[in-house]
């Protein structure tokens, strides 16, 4: 397994029946991307359908840009990887030491529903890779299982975009399910902090973050897990 990391993004662009656009969240891609690259990892990008995944327009603030986002958008290598993402079903999970699932509301319509994503995450974790997700990205953990068939998240401490945060965003009735509720139903020990406060959890080789503000902390914990070999399994 080489020093490579994989980001798996949503390919879904419609925010339910609202008529609004959605997709991945820029900060949740760019901040971890650069932390991983700066740590010395080669970072590839995949998406559910392949090609150029849609970005949530609300996640790009031209007047008050996130430094990592500006750096990403100005970098030819990063943007080429984004615009030419591999389809999840074509990815060899065994090639990666780390698989990371950024959020954005688009994930709620395709990460959990994609057998390819569930299989990719399952294989990567079984092969000893670190698996991370932030905000709505843990939707991609819902279809992941251990070799015996139990949910990957069962009995593990995780976090993600909370039901309370979804209500605060006014999207409780728009999303196809509530992420916190679904994780709890699968047996996860879901923990969270105050709404929209940076918060991340590490349970061995599984790292999760609550919201966009948690992106940097999630990346740091993933790097920690890589460095100590996922000491807690």
N, C-alpha and C positions, 0 to 999 in steps of 0.2 A: 504494500500500500504506500504510494508516494505521498509527498507533502502537497496534496491537492485538497481543495475545498470546493463544495458545490452549493450554489444558491438556487433554490427552486421557487419560482415565482408563479403567481396566478396568471391565467390567460383570459379571465372574465372581465368584461368591460362595462356591464350594465348594473346599476344599483337597483336591483329588483324592478318594480313597476313605477319607479319615481320619474323616469325619463332623464335621470342624471347619470353621468359617467363615473366609473370607478376603476379599480385595478390595483396595482401594487402601490405601496407607500414609499416615496423616495428616501426619506430618512432611514427607514428600516432596511433598505438595501445598501445605501451608500456608506453609512457609518460602520456597519460590520464589515462590508467589503474592504474598506481601507484599513481597518484594524487587522484583518486577516492578511491582506497583502503586505502591510508594513511589518507583520510578524514573520514574513518570509514564505507564505503559502501562495501557491498558484491557484487562482480562483476562477472557476468556470460558472457559467450561468445556464440554467435550464428553466423551462416553464411547462405548464401542463400540455399545451398544444405545440410548443416550439415557435420559432420566429420571434418577432418583436412583441413582447407582452405589453399590455396597456398600463399606463401610469395613472393613478388617481390625480386628477388635476388639482384637487384641494390640498395635495401634499407638497406642492411646489409654490413657494412664496418668493416671488422675484424681488420684492421690496425688503425682505428680511431673510435672505437665503441661509440655509444650513451649510457650513463650510464644506463638509464632506460631500454634500450633494453638488455644490458648485464644482468641486474638484472632480467628481465622477463625471459630470456632464461635459467637462472640458477635456477629459482624458480619452484619447482615441481608442486605446485598447479596451477600456471599460465599456465605452458606448458600442463598440463593435461586438463585444461579447453579449451585451444586452439585446442589441437589435437582431442578433443571429442565435438566439438561445436554442439549445437542443430540446427536443421533445422529451418529456420525462420517460416515456416508454422506451426510448433508445439509449438511456444512460446506463452505464455499468457501475452499479453502486459500489462494487468492490474496489474501484479505482480511487476512492476518496476516504480521507481520514476524518472528514467533517462534512456534514450535510446541514444546511441552514435554511429555514423557511421564513422569509420575511412576510409581513402582513400587508394590510390594505384590505378594504372590504370585499374586493373581488374574490379573495380566498374562500369566502364563506359559500360561494356557489360552485367551486370546482376542486379545491384541494382534498376535502374529505370524500367527495364523490368520485375522485379519480383512483381507479384501481392501480394505475401505474405509479402514482405518488405513494399510496399506501405500501405497495410492494417495494418501492425504492427505499423508503424510510426503514421498513422492516429489515431488508437485506443489509443496509448500511449499519444499522445498530447491531444486528447479529454478527456482522463481520468485525465489530469492535470500534466502529467510528463514533465520534461525538456527534450527537444530533441536537440541534438548537432550533428555536422558533420564537418569534416575538409578536405580541399584539394579537392579530387574527391569524397569524401564521400557525399556531398550534392546531388550527383546523386540519392541517396536514398530518397531525399525529393521530387523528381519530380513526383512520383506517389502518394504522400500523399495528402489527401483532408480533408477539414473541413466537418462537418455533412451536410451542405447544398450543398456540391459538389464542392465548389470552391477550387482551389489549396491552399495547406497550405501556400505556400510562397507568394501568391498574396498580394501585398501591404505591405509586410514585408521587412525589411532591412536585407540583407544577403550578404555573400561573399563566395568565393570558388576559385578553380584553374581557373585563368583567361584565356581568349582566347589568350592573349598576352603570357602568360606563356606556354601555349600549343604550340604555334608557336615556342617559344624559345627552347622548348624541342624537336622540330622537329617532333611532332606527330599530327599536325593539320589534316593531311590527313589520319591518321591511326585510330584515335578514331571514334566511330560511330556518334558522335555529339560533339559540343562544349558546355561545361557545363555552362559557363557564358551566352552564347547566349540562351540556353534553359531556364535558370532561368529567364532571362529577358522576354522571350516570355510568360512565365506563370504569368507575372505581378510583379515579385519581384523587389525591389529596390536594385540593385546590386551595391555594393561599393567595392573598392579595393585600395591597396597601390602599391608602386613600385614592379615590378616583384620580386618574391622570398624573399620579406620582410615579417617578421612576422606581421600578421594583423588578428584580430578577431572582430566579431560583435555580440552583443546581442540585440535581439528584444524580450523582455519579456522572455518567456520560450523557445525561439528558439535561439540557439547559433551556429555560423558558423565560420570557419577559412579558410584562403586563401590558405595555402600551408603547407608542413611539418613543417616548422619553427614556425608555428602558434599553434602547438599542445598543448603546455603548457598553452598558453593564453586562448585557447578554454576551456581547462579543468578548469582553474581558474574561467572563466565566468560561466560555467555550475554549479560549486559549489556555486558561488554567487547566481545564480538563484534558486538553491535548498534552500539556506539559507534564502532568502527573499521571498520565496513562489512564485517566478515568478512574481514579483510585477507589471510588465507591461503586463501581460496576455499572 
